[in-house]
């Protein structure tokens, strides 16, 4: 076979293979597939509100359940943490956050009160030791859930007490230490609140105002509510209300390495760093096939594809699968029909159906 015919033969084979792959993808995401998919999701998750799939920056599936629609706002719970991660990146790009290894008490010195100045304190030596350990807690420790504080996230009295505290940041910083900072991963919304307070101080603005100027407005996202603590600081770890399509924009921003509609919102360098494995994590009860934790971004494998996930209690998810050029968003209603962590497990299973 001469060169001319070899080239023609190769082109024909390429077109056949491409056509077969395209046909396979078309069949995979056909109308009957999504009709059956919608029924299974609806039957399996009583609290489901929305499920959106985008591929190659185009929505290929968008369905709302139980009265929800495009304009419905959802409390995205801990998805807020991943938004805070993007804000930290923007602050770093602007030179406002210079060093993640900086001790948090250097940024928030008002909480650096040593017990050594007081008299007649019982076990003053033990309490001074806690003070000395506290001075070593860095932004990066908080950013990667390795602050070392004694904390139980789900159903714990400590979390509840912190939530109702008049100063949640002080509450967390006053906790005793179970581990030395940097040693052990322990998921803590309380630590995120401390990180958020420090970040707000560094950017000299509320997180909401900083986000509106540098993230939300450039992405044409309208945020009406981001709840605050009693000190009027936006809760960096939870209680941001968003629409599903706005969550999709956040996911698309990550997929496109910090760029949105040709504009670089946050640097590609930061995106790569924040979704990288900052903490080794190969098991998590509501994250099948977990493989690490970044800067408030979870990592997991779905059918062999690396995914980066923002996870919120009760079924609020942004899942980015770069290999497939895909972003998947889910929301669920919070209430008596919501079973909390069960929703998350089931939704990851449905995401695996999409990526199969």
C-alpha positions as CSV (number, residue, x, y, z in Angstrom):
1,X,0.0,0.0,0.0
2,X,1.6,3.3,-1.1
3,X,1.7,6.4,1.1
4,X,-1.3,8.1,-0.5
5,X,-3.6,5.1,0.1
6,X,-2.2,4.6,3.6
7,X,-3.1,8.2,4.5
8,X,-6.6,7.8,3.0
9,X,-7.1,4.5,4.9
10,X,-6.0,6.1,8.2
11,X,-8.5,9.0,7.7
12,X,-11.3,6.6,7.0
13,X,-10.5,4.6,10.1
14,X,-10.3,7.8,12.2
15,X,-13.7,9.0,10.9
16,X,-15.3,5.6,11.7
17,X,-13.9,5.5,15.2
18,X,-14.9,9.1,15.8
19,X,-18.4,8.5,14.5
20,X,-18.7,5.4,16.7
21,X,-17.6,7.3,19.8
22,X,-19.9,10.2,19.0
23,X,-22.8,7.8,18.4
24,X,-22.0,6.1,21.7
25,X,-22.0,9.4,23.6
26,X,-25.3,10.4,21.9
27,X,-26.9,7.1,22.9
28,X,-25.6,7.5,26.4
29,X,-27.2,10.9,26.9
30,X,-30.3,10.2,24.9
31,X,-33.8,11.4,25.9
32,X,-34.8,7.9,27.1
33,X,-31.6,7.7,29.3
34,X,-32.4,11.0,31.0
35,X,-36.1,10.2,31.4
36,X,-35.1,7.0,33.2
37,X,-32.4,8.8,35.1
38,X,-34.9,11.5,36.3
39,X,-37.3,8.8,37.6
40,X,-34.5,7.0,39.5
41,X,-33.2,10.2,41.1
42,X,-36.8,11.3,42.1
43,X,-37.7,7.9,43.5
44,X,-34.4,7.5,45.5
45,X,-34.0,11.0,47.0
46,X,-37.2,12.5,48.4
47,X,-35.6,15.9,49.0
48,X,-34.0,16.3,45.6
49,X,-34.5,19.8,44.1
50,X,-32.2,20.1,41.1
51,X,-29.7,18.1,39.0
52,X,-27.7,19.8,36.3
53,X,-25.1,18.3,34.0
54,X,-22.8,20.5,31.8
55,X,-20.4,19.0,29.2
56,X,-18.1,21.1,27.1
57,X,-19.6,24.3,28.7
58,X,-23.1,23.3,27.5
59,X,-25.9,22.1,29.7
60,X,-27.0,18.6,28.5
61,X,-29.4,17.9,31.4
62,X,-31.2,20.2,33.7
63,X,-34.1,19.1,35.8
64,X,-35.9,20.6,38.8
65,X,-38.0,18.6,41.3
66,X,-40.7,19.2,43.8
67,X,-41.5,22.8,42.9
68,X,-37.9,24.1,42.6
69,X,-36.9,26.1,39.5
70,X,-34.0,28.2,38.1
71,X,-34.8,31.1,40.5
72,X,-34.8,29.0,43.7
73,X,-32.1,29.9,46.2
74,X,-30.6,27.1,48.3
75,X,-28.5,27.1,51.4
76,X,-25.5,25.4,49.9
77,X,-24.0,24.6,53.4
78,X,-20.4,23.6,53.1
79,X,-20.1,24.4,49.4
80,X,-19.5,27.8,51.0
81,X,-16.1,26.6,52.0
82,X,-15.1,26.0,48.4
83,X,-16.3,29.5,47.5
84,X,-14.1,30.8,50.4
85,X,-11.2,28.9,48.8
86,X,-11.6,30.9,45.6
87,X,-11.8,34.1,47.5
88,X,-8.5,33.3,49.2
89,X,-7.0,32.7,45.8
90,X,-8.1,36.1,44.5
91,X,-6.7,37.7,47.7
92,X,-3.4,35.9,47.1
93,X,-3.4,37.1,43.4
94,X,-3.9,40.6,44.6
95,X,-1.0,40.3,47.1
96,X,-3.3,40.6,50.1
97,X,-2.6,37.0,51.3
98,X,1.1,36.6,51.1
99,X,1.9,33.5,53.1
100,X,-0.4,30.6,54.0
101,X,2.2,29.6,56.6
102,X,1.6,32.8,58.6
103,X,0.3,32.1,62.2
104,X,-3.4,33.1,62.4
105,X,-2.9,34.9,65.7
106,X,-0.6,37.4,63.9
107,X,-3.5,38.3,61.7
108,X,-6.0,38.2,64.6
109,X,-3.9,39.5,67.5
110,X,-6.9,40.5,69.5
111,X,-7.4,36.8,70.3
112,X,-3.8,36.3,71.5
113,X,-4.3,36.7,75.2
114,X,-1.9,34.6,77.3
115,X,-3.1,33.3,80.6
116,X,0.4,34.0,82.1
117,X,-0.6,37.6,82.9
118,X,-3.3,36.4,85.3
119,X,-2.8,35.3,88.9
120,X,-4.3,32.4,90.7
121,X,-5.4,30.4,87.6
122,X,-5.7,26.7,88.3
123,X,-3.2,24.7,86.2
124,X,-1.8,27.8,84.7
125,X,1.1,25.7,83.3
126,X,-1.2,23.5,81.3
127,X,-3.2,26.5,80.0
128,X,0.0,28.3,79.0
129,X,1.0,25.2,77.1
130,X,-2.2,25.5,75.1
131,X,-1.5,29.1,74.5
132,X,1.9,28.3,73.1
133,X,0.5,25.6,70.8
134,X,-2.2,28.1,69.6
135,X,0.5,30.5,68.5
136,X,1.7,27.8,65.9
137,X,-1.6,27.4,64.2
138,X,-1.2,28.8,60.6
139,X,-3.7,29.7,57.9
140,X,-2.7,26.6,56.0
141,X,-3.5,24.4,59.0
142,X,-7.0,25.9,59.1
143,X,-7.3,25.7,55.3
144,X,-6.6,22.0,55.3
145,X,-8.6,21.0,58.4
146,X,-5.5,20.3,60.4
147,X,-5.7,22.9,63.2
148,X,-5.5,20.2,65.9
149,X,-8.4,21.6,68.0
150,X,-10.7,19.3,69.9
151,X,-13.7,19.2,67.6
152,X,-16.5,16.9,66.5
153,X,-18.3,18.1,63.4
154,X,-21.5,16.1,63.1
155,X,-23.8,15.9,66.0
156,X,-21.3,17.1,68.5
157,X,-22.0,19.4,71.4
158,X,-18.9,21.5,70.6
159,X,-20.2,22.4,67.2
160,X,-23.5,23.4,68.5
161,X,-22.0,25.5,71.3
162,X,-19.8,27.2,68.7
163,X,-22.7,27.9,66.5
164,X,-24.6,29.7,69.3
165,X,-21.5,31.5,70.7
166,X,-21.5,35.3,70.8
167,X,-18.0,35.1,69.2
168,X,-17.6,31.8,67.3
169,X,-14.0,32.7,66.3
170,X,-12.9,33.2,70.0
171,X,-14.8,30.0,70.9
172,X,-12.7,27.9,68.5
173,X,-9.4,29.5,69.4
174,X,-10.1,28.8,73.0
175,X,-10.6,25.1,72.5
176,X,-8.0,22.7,73.8
177,X,-5.9,20.8,71.4
178,X,-6.3,17.1,70.6
179,X,-3.3,17.0,68.1
180,X,-0.5,19.2,67.3
181,X,-1.4,21.6,64.4
182,X,-0.6,20.1,61.0
183,X,-0.6,16.5,62.2
184,X,-4.1,15.2,61.6
185,X,-7.1,15.9,59.3
186,X,-10.3,16.6,61.3
187,X,-13.1,18.2,59.3
188,X,-14.1,21.4,61.2
189,X,-16.4,24.1,60.1
190,X,-15.3,26.0,63.2
191,X,-11.7,26.2,61.9
192,X,-13.1,27.5,58.6
193,X,-14.8,30.3,60.5
194,X,-11.5,31.3,62.0
195,X,-9.9,31.2,58.5
196,X,-12.7,33.4,57.2
197,X,-12.2,36.0,59.9
198,X,-8.5,36.2,59.1
199,X,-9.2,36.4,55.4
200,X,-11.7,39.2,55.9
201,X,-9.1,41.1,58.0
202,X,-6.5,40.7,55.2
203,X,-8.8,42.0,52.5
204,X,-10.1,44.7,54.8
205,X,-13.7,43.9,53.8
206,X,-16.5,41.5,54.6
207,X,-16.3,38.3,52.6
208,X,-19.6,39.1,50.9
209,X,-18.4,42.5,49.7
210,X,-15.1,41.2,48.6
211,X,-16.8,38.3,46.7
212,X,-19.3,40.6,45.0
213,X,-16.6,42.8,43.6
214,X,-14.1,40.1,42.6
215,X,-16.1,36.9,42.0
216,X,-19.9,37.2,42.0
217,X,-20.3,40.3,39.8
218,X,-17.7,39.1,37.2
219,X,-19.7,35.8,37.0
220,X,-23.1,37.6,36.9
221,X,-24.0,35.9,40.2
222,X,-26.5,37.7,42.4
223,X,-26.2,36.8,46.0
224,X,-29.0,38.1,48.3
225,X,-28.1,36.3,51.5
226,X,-24.8,35.2,53.1
227,X,-25.5,34.8,56.8
228,X,-23.1,36.3,59.4
229,X,-22.1,35.5,63.0
230,X,-22.9,37.7,66.0
231,X,-19.8,39.7,65.1
232,X,-21.3,40.5,61.7
233,X,-18.7,38.3,59.9
234,X,-19.9,36.2,57.0
235,X,-19.8,32.5,57.8
236,X,-16.9,31.2,55.7
237,X,-17.9,27.6,56.2
238,X,-21.6,27.6,55.5
239,X,-24.9,29.5,55.1
240,X,-24.4,31.0,51.6
241,X,-27.5,31.0,49.5
242,X,-27.1,30.3,45.8
243,X,-29.1,29.3,42.7
244,X,-28.1,26.0,41.0
245,X,-27.0,27.8,37.8
246,X,-24.8,30.0,39.9
247,X,-23.2,27.0,41.4
248,X,-22.7,25.7,37.9
249,X,-20.7,28.9,37.1
250,X,-18.5,28.3,40.1
251,X,-17.8,24.8,38.8
252,X,-17.2,26.0,35.3
253,X,-14.7,28.5,36.7
254,X,-12.7,25.6,38.3
255,X,-13.0,23.5,35.1
256,X,-11.6,26.3,33.0
257,X,-8.7,26.9,35.4
258,X,-10.0,30.2,36.9
259,X,-11.2,31.7,33.6
260,X,-14.8,32.7,32.9
261,X,-15.8,33.9,29.4
262,X,-12.2,34.7,28.5
263,X,-11.6,36.7,31.7
264,X,-9.2,35.3,34.3
265,X,-11.0,35.7,37.6
266,X,-8.5,33.8,39.7
267,X,-5.1,32.5,38.6
268,X,-4.6,29.1,37.1
269,X,-1.7,28.6,39.5
270,X,-4.1,29.0,42.5
271,X,-6.7,26.6,41.0
272,X,-4.1,23.9,40.5
273,X,-2.8,24.4,44.1
274,X,-6.3,24.5,45.7
275,X,-7.5,21.3,44.1
276,X,-4.2,19.4,44.5
277,X,-3.8,16.8,47.3
278,X,-2.8,18.9,50.2
279,X,-3.9,16.2,52.7
280,X,-3.8,12.5,52.1
281,X,-7.3,11.1,52.5
282,X,-8.2,7.8,51.0
283,X,-11.4,7.2,53.0
284,X,-14.4,9.3,53.9
285,X,-17.8,8.0,54.7
286,X,-19.9,10.1,52.3
287,X,-17.2,10.4,49.6
288,X,-16.8,7.2,47.6
289,X,-13.2,6.6,46.3
290,X,-11.8,9.6,48.1
291,X,-8.3,10.5,47.2
292,X,-7.2,13.6,49.1
293,X,-8.3,17.0,50.3
294,X,-7.2,20.3,48.9
295,X,-8.0,23.9,50.1
296,X,-11.6,23.3,51.0
297,X,-12.1,21.1,47.9
298,X,-12.6,17.3,48.1
299,X,-11.0,14.9,45.7
300,X,-12.5,11.6,44.5
301,X,-12.4,9.2,41.6
302,X,-15.5,8.5,39.5
303,X,-15.1,5.6,37.1
304,X,-11.4,6.2,37.1
305,X,-11.7,10.0,36.4
306,X,-10.3,12.5,38.8
307,X,-13.1,14.7,40.2
308,X,-13.0,17.8,42.5
309,X,-16.0,18.3,44.6
310,X,-17.6,21.0,46.7
311,X,-19.8,19.2,49.2
312,X,-22.6,20.7,51.3
313,X,-24.7,18.9,53.9
314,X,-27.9,17.3,52.7
315,X,-27.0,17.0,49.0
316,X,-25.6,20.3,47.8
317,X,-22.8,19.4,45.3
318,X,-20.6,20.9,42.7
319,X,-18.6,18.2,41.0
320,X,-15.9,19.0,38.4
321,X,-14.6,16.2,36.1
322,X,-11.9,17.7,33.9
323,X,-11.2,14.6,31.9
324,X,-14.8,14.7,30.7
325,X,-15.1,18.5,30.5
326,X,-18.0,18.0,32.8
327,X,-19.6,19.9,35.7
328,X,-22.4,18.4,37.7
329,X,-24.5,20.4,40.2
330,X,-27.1,19.1,42.7
331,X,-29.2,20.7,45.3
332,X,-31.7,19.3,47.9
333,X,-34.3,20.8,50.1
334,X,-33.4,20.8,53.7
335,X,-36.1,19.6,56.0
336,X,-37.9,16.5,57.3
337,X,-37.5,14.7,54.0
338,X,-33.8,15.2,54.0
339,X,-31.7,12.4,55.5
340,X,-28.5,14.4,55.6
341,X,-25.5,12.3,54.7
342,X,-27.6,9.6,53.0
343,X,-28.4,12.1,50.3
344,X,-24.7,12.7,49.6
345,X,-23.9,9.0,49.2
346,X,-26.8,8.5,46.8
347,X,-26.0,11.5,44.7
348,X,-22.4,10.4,44.3
349,X,-23.8,7.1,43.0
350,X,-25.9,9.0,40.4
351,X,-22.9,11.1,39.4
352,X,-21.1,7.8,38.7
353,X,-23.9,6.8,36.4
354,X,-23.4,10.0,34.4
355,X,-19.6,9.6,34.2
356,X,-19.7,5.9,33.4
